[in-house]
Amino acid sequence: MPNGKAAGERCVQLSADYLCLLFGNPERPAVCAAFSADPQVCGASRTEALHLLGWLEQATAQK
């Protein structure tokens, strides 16, 4: 996504089963490679993760 990803926008590199299509490739953005799936950030389920990550994206979005 050369122009970045807006909050709530699905990454174009996310597969239908929610896996990163660039995982392990040098093309994978540094921000993604540095992300740690910590329970405080991702919660205990996919639903909780989407809620928490959505909130973080909106809270840190450039306005």
N, C-alpha and C positions, 0 to 999 in steps of 0.2 A: 504494500500500500504506500506508494511513493509520496502521497500527500498526507500521510498519517491516518489514524482511525479515530473517528468521532466516538464519544461516549455512547454506548448502547449499540454501536455498529458491529456486526459480526465480521471477524477477520476473514479475508478471502483465502487465507491459508489454513483454515479450520475445516477438517474433513467432516463428513456426515455423521461420523461417530465421535466427534469432538476431539480429534487428535490433530496435533500440529503437523502439517504437511512438510514443514521445513526443519523439523526436529533433527538435530545432528548435522545439518548442512551449514556450510559457511555463510550462506545467504540469510540465515535466520537473524533477525534484528537483535542487537545487543540487549535491548530492554527485555526482550522475551527470554533470552538465554540467562539473564541475571535474575529473572523472577523466581522466587522461592515459594512453593505452594505451602505456606505456613497455615496452620489451622486458624490463626487469628485473622488471616486474610481470606481464606477459602471456606472456613466453616467445616461442617461435618457431612455435607451433602452437596450435590450439584446445584440444587435449588438454593441452598444457603450461599454457596459460592457466587452464583449469578447475582443474588441480591447484594452481597457485600462488595463484590467487584464493580457492580453497576454504581453503587453508592460512591465508591472510591473514584471511579472515572468521573462522575459528575462533580464531586467535591474538589477534584484537582484540575478540572477542565479550564483551559485558558479562555478568558472572556473578552 
